[in-house]
């Protein structure tokens, strides 16, 4: 009972609240009988089986305070980001239509971990001697790890946009990167740059990083399962010996754009959009000045590559190929895919395809440096002091699916290659829905079996040891129900063509018994099938254009009749056992995106 009351307080600001009555908008009435499709039955099964699996996972690894039960450490290998990442996909799962228990438990443990890592301190690692978190945010890290830690937070707006603590944190986190927090001078507003690759709530690191900064305090790794293969603390340190160059802006910092975007989605305040456009346009200018390729090092004076002109510099940059101490070999660790987040945020907020064009231009610029070896073309993936390297037999194709999804251009589709979901959308893989949903059902069962067989005591667990046992399975549901790109580990926001709301229960997510299948996507249209599996009760569902109402519906065609919509959302009333195929004419990225639910928008 105590935890339930805390859940209610988190969601509603107290342990009780008056019921809210939502008046549905005029509905498109569908009363055509439809035999229950197998994909719809499987969707409901995936939603249902996710819930007990996820709750059992949380109960196993977290205590009644929401604290992760493990050996708490600071470090890039197994630190706080992994603890928070254990709840990846939970917000999306609830927003799809899973039980409220999912979002309540997610909020409870997320708040617990914030307290836990604020209390956790190091002895030898300087930046974390006062706590690993400050102001509910990691004190200092790179945006590969920040992004992974924020996967959950950045998608809470899908389900709890009016939660006061969520709104307050969204604005506070944005302030860390907009020059609005004097304790965190991460941003140079004059030069439009983030001042270091390592940044956070205690500001940027403006010196060379040490291996200890990356690894954290000494410990004996022998009793633990190590995800990166190191067997001694000396190997942990050796892993990060070449990670010293962190000062200056870096393409990894583009993931930070999600924080002002989170804040913008609350009420469309102009300052957040202005910051995002200023920062992203500065990066587009740097790309243009650098032959179309985004640099990984911008010096504090704004010069690309600094006085040495090393535009490829910095840890995780274009020329970053450090030695793996376990194998003794150099490995290419360019983290360019994470930069996609910034281009996505800019497109979402502005609707301007110039950000998509810039990524396409970069791919073409990189592939223009192909070479011929024994009559076969090879394409580069890395750049260093000796020029391009990291050759492969296929063109550089990072972000190909995203590029197609954002542009809906035929030439971008041609870059995608073999992709089961895209093939389904293009009409060449009709069995994909059932195959993908059964895959996710099997994944849930497999992960439950794995964590049930895990009998290690907390003192022998690291924060990343349970990452791969989180059972939340949402990939197939996102693709099929929302026409969405399943988000990766980078911490970005959600790309979806449609999503659904339940006006009768005043919540995000598709109502009980309803199935939805997005089967076609185009620049100006989408095709969605809705079906009510309940044979005795009607269901009402609100259909929204985009994850954040960014797409505008013009008309909806159903059973040969076309109705005007001219709105980012419309309501469908499904009679018992009824279903239909809807063809939606729409304009993409035309509305200011928002996390407000349809009935709260003016």
DOMI-520122 format. One record per residue (C-alpha): residue number from 1; residue in one letter; z, x, y. Coordinates in steps of 0.25 Angstrom, whole numbers, plus 2048, in hexadecimal, padded with zeros to 3 digits. Each point is the difference from the previous one (the first is absolute). Layout:
<pts>
k:r:zz:xx:yy
NUM:A:Z:X:Y
...
</pts>
This chain:
<pts>
k:r:zz:xx:yy
1:X:800:800:800
2:X:803:80B:80A
3:X:7F2:806:7FE
4:X:7FA:7F3:802
5:X:807:7FE:80D
6:X:7FC:80E:804
7:X:7F1:7FC:7FC
8:X:801:7F4:809
9:X:806:807:80C
10:X:7F5:80A:7FF
11:X:7F5:7F5:800
12:X:806:7F6:809
13:X:80B:807:808
14:X:80B:7F9:7F9
15:X:804:7FA:7F3
16:X:7FB:7F2:803
17:X:7F5:7FA:809
18:X:7FA:7F2:803
19:X:7F4:7FD:7F8
20:X:7F3:802:807
21:X:7F5:7F5:7FF
22:X:7F2:805:801
23:X:7F5:7F6:804
24:X:7F4:803:7F8
25:X:7F3:802:808
26:X:7F4:7F6:7FD
27:X:7FC:803:7F2
28:X:7F4:801:7F8
29:X:802:7F7:7F5
30:X:7FB:804:7F2
31:X:801:7F6:7F5
32:X:7F5:805:7F7
33:X:806:803:7F2
34:X:7FF:80E:7FB
35:X:804:805:7F2
36:X:80A:80B:801
37:X:7F9:80D:801
38:X:806:80C:7F8
39:X:800:809:80C
40:X:809:7F5:807
41:X:80A:7FF:7F4
42:X:801:80F:7FF
43:X:802:802:80F
44:X:80C:7F6:7FF
45:X:805:808:7F4
46:X:7FF:80D:807
47:X:808:7FB:80C
48:X:80B:7FA:7F7
49:X:802:80C:7F7
50:X:801:80A:80C
51:X:80C:7F9:805
52:X:80A:802:7F4
53:X:7FB:80E:7FE
54:X:802:805:80E
55:X:80E:7FA:801
56:X:804:807:7F3
57:X:7FA:80D:806
58:X:808:7FF:80C
59:X:80D:7FC:7F9
60:X:7FE:80C:7F7
61:X:7FE:80B:80A
62:X:808:7FA:80C
63:X:80F:7FC:802
64:X:806:7F4:808
65:X:7FE:807:80D
66:X:7F1:802:7FE
67:X:802:80F:7FE
68:X:7F7:808:7F7
69:X:808:806:7F4
70:X:7FB:80E:7FF
71:X:803:80E:804
72:X:7FD:7FF:80F
73:X:7F8:80B:806
74:X:7F7:804:80C
75:X:7F2:805:7FD
76:X:7F2:7FD:800
77:X:7FF:800:7F1
78:X:80B:7F6:7FC
79:X:807:7FC:80D
80:X:802:7F3:808
81:X:7F2:7FC:801
82:X:800:7FE:7F1
83:X:80C:7F7:800
84:X:7FA:7F7:80A
85:X:7F2:800:7F8
86:X:807:7FA:7F4
87:X:7FE:7F3:806
88:X:7F1:802:802
89:X:7F8:7F3:7FF
90:X:80C:7F7:801
91:X:7FD:7FA:80E
92:X:7F2:7FD:7FC
93:X:805:7FA:7F3
94:X:808:7F6:808
95:X:7F5:7FD:80A
96:X:7F7:7FD:7F4
97:X:809:7F5:7FC
98:X:80B:806:7F7
99:X:80E:7FB:801
100:X:809:802:80C
101:X:809:808:7F7
102:X:7F6:80B:802
103:X:800:801:80F
104:X:80F:7FE:800
105:X:803:80B:7F7
106:X:7F6:809:806
107:X:807:7FE:80E
108:X:80E:802:7FA
109:X:7FD:80E:7F9
110:X:7F7:805:80C
111:X:80C:7FE:809
112:X:809:806:7F6
113:X:7F8:80C:7FF
114:X:7FF:802:80F
115:X:80F:800:800
116:X:800:80A:7F4
117:X:7F7:80A:806
118:X:806:7FF:80E
119:X:80D:804:7F9
120:X:7FA:80B:7F7
121:X:800:80E:807
122:X:7FC:80E:7FC
123:X:808:80D:802
124:X:7F5:80A:801
125:X:7F4:7F9:805
126:X:801:7FF:80F
127:X:7F9:7F3:804
128:X:808:7F7:7F6
129:X:80E:806:802
130:X:804:7F3:808
131:X:7F9:7F7:7F6
132:X:7F2:7FE:7FA
133:X:7FD:7F3:808
134:X:804:7FD:80E
135:X:7FD:7F3:807
136:X:7FC:7FB:7F3
137:X:7F4:80A:7FF
138:X:7FE:80D:7F9
139:X:804:80B:80A
140:X:7F4:809:7FD
141:X:7F5:801:7F6
142:X:7F1:800:7FF
143:X:7F8:7F3:800
144:X:7FC:801:7F2
145:X:80F:7FE:7FD
146:X:803:7F7:80B
147:X:7F5:7F7:7FC
148:X:804:7FF:7F2
149:X:80F:7FD:804
150:X:7FA:7F5:80A
151:X:7F7:7F9:7F6
152:X:80B:7F5:7FE
153:X:804:7FE:80F
154:X:7F1:800:805
155:X:7FD:7F4:7F8
156:X:80D:7F8:802
157:X:7F9:7F9:80B
158:X:7F8:7F8:7F6
159:X:80C:7F8:7FC
160:X:80B:802:80A
161:X:7FA:802:80E
162:X:80B:7F8:807
163:X:80B:808:7FA
164:X:808:806:80C
165:X:803:80D:7FA
166:X:7F2:802:7FB
167:X:7FA:7FD:80E
168:X:80B:809:807
169:X:7FC:80C:7F6
170:X:7F2:7FE:802
171:X:801:802:80F
172:X:80A:80B:7FE
173:X:7F7:808:7F6
174:X:7F4:7FE:809
175:X:808:806:80C
176:X:802:80D:7F8
177:X:7F1:803:801
178:X:7FD:7FA:80D
179:X:809:809:809
180:X:80A:7F5:802
181:X:80C:807:7F9
182:X:805:80C:807
183:X:807:804:7F3
184:X:7F3:801:7F9
185:X:7F5:807:809
186:X:7F5:7FF:7F6
187:X:7F5:7FC:809
188:X:7F9:807:80C
189:X:7FB:7F4:808
190:X:7F8:809:809
191:X:7F8:807:7F5
192:X:801:7F4:7F6
193:X:805:808:7F5
194:X:80C:800:7F6
195:X:806:80E:802
196:X:803:804:7F1
197:X:7FC:7FC:7F2
198:X:80F:7FF:7FD
199:X:806:7F5:809
200:X:80A:7F4:800
201:X:80C:7FA:806
202:X:805:80E:804
203:X:7F3:804:806
204:X:7F5:80A:7FC
205:X:802:80E:7FA
206:X:7FA:80A:80A
207:X:802:80D:7F8
208:X:7FB:805:7F2
209:X:805:7F8:7F5
210:X:808:807:7F5
211:X:800:7FD:7F1
212:X:80E:7FB:801
213:X:7FC:7F6:80B
214:X:7F6:7FA:7F6
215:X:809:802:7F3
216:X:80E:7FD:805
217:X:80D:806:7FB
218:X:801:808:7F4
219:X:803:7F9:7F3
220:X:7FE:803:7F1
221:X:7F3:7F8:7FB
222:X:802:802:7F2
223:X:807:7F3:7FC
224:X:7F6:7F8:807
225:X:7F1:7FB:7FD
226:X:7F8:807:80B
227:X:7F4:7F9:804
228:X:7F8:80C:805
229:X:804:80A:7F4
230:X:809:80A:807
231:X:80B:804:7F7
232:X:809:809:80A
233:X:804:7FE:80E
234:X:7F8:80D:803
235:X:7F4:7F9:7FB
236:X:803:7F4:80A
237:X:800:80A:80B
238:X:7F4:808:7FC
239:X:7F8:7F2:7FF
240:X:802:7FF:810
241:X:7FF:80F:804
242:X:7F2:7FD:806
243:X:805:7F3:807
244:X:804:807:80D
245:X:7F5:7FB:80A
246:X:805:7F3:805
247:X:7FF:801:80F
248:X:7F6:7F7:808
249:X:7F9:7F3:7FC
250:X:7FA:7FE:7F3
251:X:7F7:7F5:7F9
252:X:80C:7FC:7F8
253:X:807:7FB:80C
254:X:7F5:7F5:801
255:X:809:7F9:7F6
256:X:80A:7FF:80B
257:X:7F7:7F6:807
258:X:806:7F5:7F7
259:X:80D:800:807
260:X:7FA:7FB:80E
261:X:7F7:7F7:7F8
262:X:80C:7FA:7F9
263:X:806:7FD:80E
264:X:7F3:7FB:805
265:X:7FF:7F6:7F5
266:X:80D:7F9:804
267:X:7FC:7FB:80E
268:X:7F3:807:804
269:X:807:808:80B
270:X:7F5:808:807
271:X:807:80D:800
272:X:7FF:802:7F1
273:X:7F2:7FD:800
274:X:7FE:80A:80C
275:X:807:80B:7F9
276:X:7F8:7FE:7F3
277:X:7F3:800:807
278:X:803:80C:809
279:X:805:808:7F4
280:X:7F4:7FD:7F7
281:X:7F6:801:80B
282:X:805:80E:802
283:X:7FE:803:7F1
284:X:7F2:7FB:801
285:X:7FD:809:80B
286:X:806:80C:7F8
287:X:7F7:7FC:7F5
288:X:7F4:800:809
289:X:803:80D:805
290:X:802:806:7F2
291:X:7F2:7FC:7FB
292:X:805:7F2:7FB
293:X:80B:806:7F7
294:X:80E:7FC:803
295:X:809:80D:802
296:X:80D:802:7FA
297:X:806:809:80B
298:X:800:7FC:80F
299:X:809:80A:807
300:X:80B:7FC:80A
301:X:7F7:802:80C
302:X:7F6:7F7:7FA
303:X:7F6:80A:7FB
304:X:7F9:7FE:7F3
305:X:804:80B:7F6
306:X:809:807:80B
307:X:7FC:80E:806
308:X:7FB:804:7F2
309:X:7F7:7F4:7FF
310:X:805:7FD:7F2
311:X:7FD:7F1:800
312:X:802:800:7F1
313:X:80F:805:801
314:X:80E:7FB:7FD
315:X:806:7FC:7F3
316:X:7F9:7F5:7F9
317:X:7F3:803:809
318:X:7F2:803:7FD
319:X:803:80E:7FC
320:X:80D:7FE:7F9
321:X:7FF:806:7F2
322:X:80E:805:7FC
323:X:804:807:7F3
324:X:807:7F7:7F6
325:X:80C:808:7FB
326:X:7FF:7F9:7F2
327:X:7F2:804:7FD
328:X:7FE:80C:80A
329:X:7F3:7FA:804
330:X:7FC:7FB:80E
331:X:7FE:7F1:801
332:X:7F8:7F8:80B
333:X:80A:7F7:807
334:X:7F9:7FA:80C
335:X:806:7F3:803
336:X:7F4:7FA:808
337:X:800:7F2:7F8
338:X:80D:7FD:807
339:X:7F9:800:80E
340:X:7F9:7F3:7FC
341:X:80C:7F9:805
342:X:7FE:803:80E
343:X:7F1:7FB:800
344:X:805:7F3:7F9
345:X:80B:7FD:80A
346:X:7F6:802:80B
347:X:7F6:7F7:7FA
348:X:80A:7F5:7FE
349:X:806:801:80E
350:X:7F2:801:807
351:X:7F6:7FB:7F7
352:X:7F7:80B:804
353:X:7F7:806:7F6
354:X:7FF:80D:807
355:X:80C:805:7F8
356:X:7F9:7FD:7F3
357:X:7F3:806:805
358:X:808:80D:803
359:X:805:801:7F1
360:X:7F2:7FE:7FB
361:X:7FB:80B:80A
362:X:80A:809:7FA
363:X:7FC:7FE:7F2
364:X:7F1:803:804
365:X:804:80C:808
366:X:808:806:7F4
367:X:7F5:7FD:7F6
368:X:7F6:806:809
369:X:806:80D:7FC
370:X:7FC:7FF:7F1
371:X:7FA:80C:7F9
372:X:7F7:801:7F4
373:X:805:808:7F4
374:X:7F7:801:7F4
375:X:7F7:7F5:805
376:X:80C:7F6:802
377:X:807:7FC:80C
378:X:80E:803:803
379:X:808:7FA:80B
380:X:80D:806:807
381:X:80E:7FA:801
382:X:807:80B:808
383:X:7FE:809:80B
384:X:807:80D:803
385:X:7FE:80E:807
386:X:7F3:803:7F7
387:X:7FA:7F2:802
388:X:7FF:7F4:7F7
389:X:805:801:7F2
390:X:806:7F7:7F5
391:X:7F2:7FC:7FB
392:X:7FD:7F4:7F7
393:X:7F4:7FA:7FA
394:X:801:7F3:807
395:X:800:7FD:80F
396:X:80D:800:808
397:X:803:7F1:7FF
398:X:80F:7FF:805
399:X:802:7F1:805
400:X:7F3:7FB:7FA
401:X:806:7F2:7FC
402:X:808:7FF:80D
403:X:7F3:803:808
404:X:7F8:7F5:7F9
405:X:80C:7F6:801
406:X:801:802:80F
407:X:7F1:800:803
408:X:7FA:7F8:7F5
409:X:7F3:808:801
410:X:7F7:802:7F5
411:X:7FF:80F:802
412:X:80F:801:7FF
413:X:800:7F8:7F3
414:X:7F6:80A:7FA
415:X:80B:80B:802
416:X:80A:7F9:7F8
417:X:7FB:802:7F2
418:X:806:7FA:7F4
419:X:80C:7F7:804
420:X:804:7F4:7F7
421:X:805:7F7:80B
422:X:7F4:803:80A
423:X:7F7:7FE:7F4
424:X:806:7F2:7FE
425:X:7FF:7FD:80F
426:X:7F1:804:7FF
427:X:7FE:7F7:7F4
428:X:7FE:80A:7F5
429:X:80E:800:7F9
430:X:803:7F2:7FD
431:X:80B:803:7F6
432:X:808:808:80A
433:X:80B:7F6:804
434:X:805:7FD:7F3
435:X:7FF:80F:7FC
436:X:808:805:80C
437:X:80B:7F5:7FF
438:X:802:803:7F2
439:X:801:80F:803
440:X:80B:7FD:80A
441:X:808:7F8:7F7
442:X:7FF:80B:7F6
443:X:805:809:80B
444:X:80C:7F8:803
445:X:804:800:7F1
446:X:7FE:80E:7FE
447:X:808:804:80C
448:X:80C:7F7:7FC
449:X:800:807:7F3
450:X:800:80D:806
451:X:80C:7FE:809
452:X:808:7F9:7F6
453:X:7FE:80C:7F7
454:X:805:809:80B
455:X:80F:803:7FD
456:X:802:80C:80A
457:X:80C:7FF:808
458:X:7FF:800:80F
459:X:804:80E:802
460:X:7F4:805:7F8
461:X:7F6:7F7:808
462:X:7F8:804:80C
463:X:7FB:7F6:80A
464:X:7F1:801:7FA
465:X:804:7FF:7F2
466:X:7FE:7F1:800
467:X:7F4:7FF:809
468:X:7F6:7FE:7F4
469:X:809:7F5:7FA
470:X:800:7F6:80C
471:X:7FA:7F4:7F9
472:X:7FA:7F9:80C
473:X:7F2:7FE:7FD
474:X:7F7:7FA:80B
475:X:7F3:807:800
476:X:7F8:7F6:7F8
477:X:807:7F4:808
478:X:7FC:807:80D
479:X:7F2:802:7FD
480:X:7FE:7F2:7F9
481:X:808:7F7:809
482:X:7FF:806:80D
483:X:7F3:808:7FF
484:X:809:80C:804
485:X:800:80F:7FE
486:X:80C:803:7F9
487:X:808:80A:809
488:X:803:80E:7FB
489:X:80B:809:803
490:X:7FD:804:80E
491:X:808:7F5:807
492:X:7F5:7F9:807
493:X:7FF:7F1:802
494:X:7F8:7F6:7F8
495:X:7F1:7FD:800
496:X:7FE:7F2:7FB
497:X:7F5:7F6:802
498:X:809:7F4:7FE
499:X:80E:7FC:7FD
500:X:809:7F4:7FE
501:X:80C:7F9:805
502:X:809:7F5:7FA
503:X:802:7F6:80C
504:X:809:7F7:7F7
505:X:80A:80C:7FD
506:X:7FE:806:80E
507:X:7FC:80E:7FA
508:X:7F5:80A:7FD
509:X:7F9:7FF:7F3
510:X:7F8:7F7:7F8
511:X:807:7F3:7FB
512:X:805:7FE:7F2
513:X:7F6:7FD:7F6
514:X:7F4:804:809
515:X:7F6:80A:7FC
516:X:7F6:807:80A
517:X:7F4:809:7FD
518:X:7F7:807:80A
519:X:7F3:802:7F9
520:X:7F7:804:80C
521:X:801:808:80D
522:X:7F6:802:80B
523:X:800:804:80E
524:X:800:7F1:804
525:X:805:7F9:7F4
526:X:809:7FF:7F4
527:X:801:7F7:7F4
528:X:80D:7FC:7FB
529:X:804:7F6:7F5
530:X:80D:7F9:801
531:X:806:7F8:7F4
532:X:80D:7F8:7FE
533:X:805:802:7F2
534:X:80A:7F5:801
535:X:7FB:7F3:7FA
536:X:80A:7F7:806
537:X:803:805:80E
538:X:7F7:804:80C
539:X:801:80D:807
540:X:7FE:804:80F
541:X:7FB:80E:803
542:X:7FD:807:80E
543:X:7F4:809:7FF
544:X:801:80C:80A
545:X:7F4:809:804
546:X:805:80E:7FE
547:X:80E:806:7FD
548:X:804:7FE:80E
549:X:7F6:7F5:805
550:X:7F6:80A:805
551:X:7F5:7F8:7FA
552:X:7FB:7F3:806
553:X:7FA:7F5:7F7
554:X:7F5:7F8:806
555:X:7FD:7F6:7F5
556:X:804:7FD:7F2
557:X:7F6:7FA:7F6
558:X:805:7F9:7F4
559:X:7F9:7F7:7F6
560:X:7F3:800:809
561:X:807:7FC:80C
562:X:803:809:80C
563:X:80B:7FF:809
564:X:803:807:80E
565:X:80D:808:800
566:X:7FF:80A:80C
567:X:80E:805:7FE
568:X:806:80C:7F8
569:X:806:7F6:7F6
570:X:7FE:7F2:7FA
571:X:808:7F8:7F6
572:X:7FB:7FB:7F2
573:X:806:7F4:7F9
574:X:7FE:802:7F1
575:X:802:7F3:7F8
576:X:806:802:7F2
577:X:7F7:807:7F7
578:X:7F6:802:80B
579:X:7F8:80C:804
580:X:7F3:804:808
581:X:7F8:80C:804
582:X:801:802:80F
583:X:7F5:808:808
584:X:806:805:80D
585:X:7F8:804:80C
586:X:808:80A:808
587:X:800:80A:80B
588:X:808:80D:7FC
589:X:809:808:809
590:X:7FF:7F6:80B
591:X:80E:7FB:802
592:X:80C:808:805
593:X:808:803:7F3
594:X:80E:7FA:7FE
595:X:80B:7FF:7F6
596:X:803:7F2:805
597:X:7FF:7F5:7F6
598:X:7F5:7F6:803
599:X:80A:7F5:805
600:X:807:80A:809
601:X:7F3:804:808
602:X:7FC:7F9:80D
</pts>
